[in-house]
Amino acid sequence: MTSTQQRAELQRRIWQIANDVRGSVDGWDFKQYVLGTLFYRFISENFADYMQSGDDSINYAALDDNNPVLAQIKDDTIKTKGYFIYPSQLFQNVVANAAQNPQLNTDLKAIFDAIEASASGYDSEEAIKGLFADFDTTSSRLGNTVAEKTNALATY
């Protein structure tokens, strides 16, 4: 098989997988969910890396949200990063529990709202406001029930 044929086959398979995964979600909305998920993953990983500051002895994702150190550094972190993400809100922790979380769609909405709200009253507020507006975790396009929506989101 030539490289052109391999590329065409790969493209065909990617489209087939995308069609299987997205179900009743149209192409534009599907793109918003995929891009929103990638963005959420990026800012989560970037935030965790920042919090760990290259120190391999720190695992930010494993910290408890109620750790008193987080309360002490939250203000400075928001001033520097523009937002704050608690360890339980990190992409890697949400994904680790996604299949067992019957309210994934509402939990994601709460996480996105919390990330945006963390910038309230800071210089970054306008830049962060509406960041996840196109990632509608409660849309009927994902399904009619919470279980259907959760299943669709866990698949993305």
C-alpha positions as CSV (number, residue, x, y, z in Angstrom):
1,M,0.0,0.0,0.0
2,T,1.4,3.4,-1.0
3,S,1.6,6.3,1.5
4,T,-1.3,8.0,-0.4
5,Q,-3.4,4.9,0.1
6,Q,-2.4,4.6,3.7
7,R,-3.3,8.3,4.3
8,A,-6.7,7.8,2.6
9,E,-7.4,4.7,4.7
10,L,-6.4,6.5,7.9
11,Q,-8.7,9.4,7.0
12,R,-11.5,7.0,6.2
13,R,-11.1,5.2,9.6
14,I,-10.9,8.5,11.5
15,W,-14.2,9.7,9.9
16,Q,-15.8,6.3,10.7
17,I,-14.7,6.5,14.3
18,A,-15.9,10.1,14.6
19,N,-19.3,9.2,13.1
20,D,-19.6,6.3,15.5
21,V,-18.7,8.4,18.5
22,R,-20.7,11.5,17.8
23,G,-24.0,9.7,17.3
24,S,-26.7,12.4,16.9
25,V,-24.4,15.4,17.5
26,D,-23.8,17.2,14.2
27,G,-20.3,17.9,12.9
28,W,-20.1,21.5,14.2
29,D,-21.2,20.7,17.7
30,F,-19.0,17.6,17.7
31,K,-16.0,19.8,16.9
32,Q,-16.9,22.1,19.8
33,Y,-16.9,19.2,22.2
34,V,-13.6,17.8,20.9
35,L,-11.9,21.1,20.9
36,G,-13.4,22.0,24.3
37,T,-12.1,18.7,25.7
38,L,-8.7,19.3,24.3
39,F,-8.6,22.8,25.7
40,Y,-9.7,21.6,29.1
41,R,-7.0,18.9,29.1
42,F,-4.4,21.5,28.1
43,I,-5.2,24.1,30.8
44,S,-5.4,21.3,33.4
45,E,-2.0,19.9,32.5
46,N,-0.5,23.3,32.2
47,F,-2.0,24.3,35.6
48,A,-0.7,21.1,37.3
49,D,2.7,21.6,35.8
50,Y,2.7,25.2,37.1
51,M,1.7,24.1,40.6
52,Q,4.4,21.4,40.7
53,S,7.0,23.9,39.4
54,G,9.2,21.1,38.1
55,D,9.4,19.5,41.6
56,D,8.9,15.7,41.0
57,S,8.1,15.3,44.7
58,I,4.8,17.2,44.3
59,N,1.8,15.6,42.7
60,Y,-0.8,18.3,42.5
61,A,-3.4,16.0,41.1
62,A,-3.2,13.8,44.2
63,L,-3.7,16.7,46.7
64,D,-6.9,17.1,48.6
65,D,-9.0,20.1,47.5
66,N,-9.1,21.1,51.2
67,N,-5.3,21.2,51.6
68,P,-4.7,24.5,53.6
69,V,-1.7,25.3,51.3
70,L,-4.1,25.7,48.4
71,A,-6.0,28.4,50.2
72,Q,-2.8,30.2,50.9
73,I,-1.6,30.2,47.3
74,K,-4.9,30.6,45.4
75,D,-4.8,34.4,45.2
76,D,-1.3,34.6,43.9
77,T,-1.9,31.7,41.5
78,I,-4.9,33.4,40.0
79,K,-3.0,36.6,39.6
80,T,-0.2,34.7,37.8
81,K,-2.2,32.1,35.8
82,G,-5.5,34.0,35.5
83,Y,-7.6,31.1,36.9
84,F,-7.5,28.3,39.5
85,I,-8.3,24.6,39.2
86,Y,-8.6,22.4,42.3
87,P,-6.9,19.0,42.1
88,S,-10.3,17.2,41.8
89,Q,-11.2,19.4,38.9
90,L,-8.2,18.5,36.8
91,F,-8.8,16.7,33.5
92,Q,-6.8,13.6,34.6
93,N,-8.9,13.2,37.7
94,V,-12.2,13.7,35.9
95,V,-11.2,11.2,33.2
96,A,-10.1,8.6,35.7
97,N,-13.6,8.6,37.2
98,A,-15.7,9.4,34.1
99,A,-17.0,5.9,33.4
100,Q,-18.2,5.6,37.0
101,N,-19.6,9.1,37.3
102,P,-23.4,9.1,36.7
103,Q,-23.5,12.9,36.7
104,L,-20.4,13.6,34.5
105,N,-22.3,16.2,32.5
106,T,-23.4,18.3,35.5
107,D,-20.0,17.8,37.2
108,L,-18.2,19.1,34.1
109,K,-20.5,22.1,34.0
110,A,-19.8,22.8,37.6
111,I,-16.0,22.5,37.0
112,F,-16.1,24.8,34.0
113,D,-18.2,27.3,35.9
114,A,-15.8,27.1,38.9
115,I,-12.8,27.7,36.6
116,E,-14.5,30.8,35.1
117,A,-15.6,32.0,38.5
118,S,-12.1,31.7,39.9
119,A,-11.1,34.7,37.8
120,S,-13.9,36.9,39.1
121,G,-12.5,40.2,40.4
122,Y,-9.1,39.6,38.8
123,D,-7.5,41.2,35.7
124,S,-8.2,37.9,33.8
125,E,-11.9,38.0,34.4
126,E,-12.9,39.2,31.0
127,A,-10.5,36.8,29.2
128,I,-11.7,33.8,31.2
129,K,-15.4,34.7,31.1
130,G,-17.3,32.4,28.7
131,L,-14.3,30.2,28.1
132,F,-16.4,27.1,28.0
133,A,-19.6,28.6,26.6
134,D,-19.5,26.4,23.5
135,F,-19.1,23.2,25.6
136,D,-22.7,22.7,26.6
137,T,-22.7,19.6,28.8
138,T,-26.5,19.8,29.3
139,S,-27.4,19.9,25.6
140,S,-30.2,17.6,24.5
141,R,-28.0,16.9,21.5
142,L,-25.9,14.7,23.8
143,G,-29.0,12.7,24.8
144,N,-32.3,13.0,26.5
145,T,-31.3,11.7,29.9
146,V,-28.5,12.4,32.3
147,A,-27.2,8.9,31.7
148,E,-27.2,9.4,27.9
149,K,-25.4,12.7,28.2
150,T,-22.9,11.3,30.6
151,N,-22.2,8.4,28.2
152,A,-21.7,10.7,25.3
153,L,-19.3,12.9,27.2
154,A,-17.4,10.0,28.6
155,T,-16.9,8.8,25.0
156,Y,-15.5,12.1,23.8
